[in-house]
Amino acid sequence: MIFNFRIVSDEVDNFKREIKIDADATFLDLRNAICDSVGYDKNQMCSFFLCDNNWEKEKEITLEDMDTDSDQDVWLMEETILSDYIDDGQRLMFVFDYMTDRAFFIEMKETITGKTLKDPVCTCSMGTPPPQNMDFEEFEAKAEAKAALATEDLDEDFYGSDEFNEDEFDAEGFDEMSFDEKY
């Protein structure tokens, strides 16, 4: 069986990769295919996160055991088989920059049954990937600018017009009984 993954970035609008990989390959094989498709250094710390439908992180599959807490189970990329954790439509995040928590968003788009692949294949390569590492100050500056822009847009659009005309509010038909009296 072959899995077809689509990979996008929230940093670059026109960036997309699609990778076909055998279902019996490991997460390390998928990591290597992703890094090869975007030209990233494979010596950097990274992790996959299995996500729910809202992109909330659930289970981490990491490159190395950091031995942070002996009570927690650890899933290593080189030991973890894709087909054990991936279903149709499964969403994942591939965190490639731990310092700034930057990631690719991955979705399993298609299962091809009855076929196998010896090596993963990048079948679609669009756009330039974001840089693998970003200076932390540069990242903070971009995040602050994005937040300020979002707040500015929210202030203008969310709160509506500054002009309020009481005559435009038609109170006829409203029950005179207050909320507290009703409930």
C-alpha positions in Angstrom: 0.0 0.0 0.0 1.2 3.5 -0.8 0.3 6.7 1.1 0.1 10.1 -0.7 0.9 13.0 1.6 0.3 16.7 0.8 2.6 19.2 2.6 2.0 22.9 3.0 3.3 25.8 5.0 1.6 28.7 6.8 4.6 30.9 6.0 4.6 30.6 2.2 1.4 30.8 0.3 2.4 29.0 -2.9 4.4 26.3 -1.3 3.3 22.7 -1.7 4.9 19.2 -1.8 3.3 15.8 -2.4 5.1 12.7 -1.4 4.2 9.1 -2.1 5.7 6.6 0.3 5.2 3.0 1.1 2.8 2.4 4.1 5.3 0.1 5.7 8.0 2.8 5.7 9.0 4.6 8.9 8.4 8.1 10.0 12.2 8.6 9.6 11.8 7.6 5.9 9.1 10.3 5.6 11.2 12.9 7.4 14.1 12.1 5.0 11.8 12.4 1.9 10.5 15.8 3.2 13.9 17.1 3.9 15.2 16.0 0.5 12.2 17.6 -1.2 12.9 21.0 0.4 16.6 20.9 0.7 16.8 20.9 4.6 19.7 19.6 6.7 18.8 16.2 8.1 20.9 16.8 11.2 18.5 19.2 12.8 16.2 18.1 15.7 12.6 17.6 14.5 9.3 15.8 15.4 6.1 14.7 13.8 2.9 15.3 15.7 -0.3 13.3 14.9 -3.1 15.9 15.0 -6.8 15.9 15.3 -9.1 17.5 12.6 -8.5 20.9 14.1 -4.7 20.6 13.9 -4.3 20.1 17.7 -1.2 18.1 18.5 -1.9 14.7 20.0 1.0 12.3 19.8 4.7 13.1 19.2 7.0 11.0 17.1 10.5 12.3 17.6 13.9 11.9 16.0 15.7 11.2 19.3 14.7 10.1 22.8 15.3 13.2 24.9 14.7 11.2 28.1 12.6 14.1 29.5 10.2 11.9 31.6 10.6 8.2 32.1 6.9 7.9 32.7 5.9 8.9 29.2 6.0 6.6 26.2 8.4 7.7 23.5 7.8 7.0 19.8 11.0 7.2 17.7 10.9 7.9 14.0 13.2 5.1 13.0 11.1 2.5 14.9 7.6 3.8 14.1 5.8 2.5 11.0 3.5 4.9 9.1 0.7 2.4 8.7 0.4 1.8 12.4 -0.7 5.5 12.9 -1.9 6.8 9.6 -5.5 6.6 8.3 -7.2 8.4 5.4 -7.3 12.1 6.0 -4.8 11.9 9.0 -3.3 15.3 9.8 0.2 15.7 11.0 2.6 18.5 11.8 6.3 18.2 11.0 8.1 20.6 13.3 11.4 21.4 11.6 12.5 24.4 13.7 12.2 23.7 17.5 13.4 27.2 18.6 10.5 28.9 16.8 8.0 26.0 16.6 7.8 26.3 12.9 6.2 23.4 11.0 4.8 22.0 7.9 1.2 20.9 7.8 0.7 17.4 6.3 -2.4 15.6 5.3 -2.7 12.0 4.1 -4.7 12.6 0.9 -4.8 9.1 -0.7 -4.2 5.5 -0.2 -3.1 3.4 -3.2 -3.8 -0.3 -2.5 -2.2 -3.2 -4.2 1.1 -1.4 -4.9 4.4 -0.8 -3.0 7.3 1.7 -3.3 10.9 0.9 -2.5 11.8 4.6 -2.0 9.6 7.6 -1.4 8.9 9.9 -4.3 8.2 13.6 -4.4 5.4 13.8 -7.0 4.6 17.5 -6.8 7.0 20.4 -6.0 5.5 23.9 -6.0 7.0 27.1 -4.6 10.0 27.8 -2.5 10.0 26.4 1.0 10.5 28.6 4.0 14.1 28.7 5.4 14.8 25.8 7.7 16.2 28.0 10.5 15.1 31.5 11.3 16.8 34.0 13.6 14.7 34.2 16.8 14.6 38.0 16.8 13.5 38.0 13.2 10.8 35.4 14.0 9.5 37.5 17.0 9.4 40.7 14.8 7.4 38.9 12.1 5.0 37.5 14.7 4.5 40.9 16.3 3.9 42.5 12.9 1.4 39.8 12.0 -0.4 40.2 15.4 -0.6 44.0 15.0 -2.0 43.7 11.6 -4.6 41.2 12.8 -5.6 43.4 15.7 -5.8 46.4 13.3 -8.1 44.5 11.0 -10.2 43.2 13.9 -10.6 46.7 15.3 -11.9 48.1 12.0 -14.1 45.2 10.9 -15.2 43.5 14.1 -16.5 46.4 16.1 -18.3 48.0 13.1 -19.0 51.7 12.6 -18.3 54.3 15.2 -21.5 56.0 14.2 -24.6 54.8 16.0 -28.0 56.2 15.3 -30.5 55.3 18.0 -33.4 56.0 15.5 -32.2 53.0 13.3 -32.9 50.6 16.2 -36.5 49.5 16.0 -37.5 48.4 19.5 -41.1 47.7 18.5 -42.0 44.1 18.8 -39.6 43.4 21.7 -41.1 42.0 24.8 -40.9 44.5 27.6 -40.1 41.8 30.1 -36.4 41.8 31.1 -34.1 38.9 30.7 -34.0 38.3 34.5 -37.8 38.2 34.7 -37.9 35.6 31.9 -35.3 33.3 33.2 
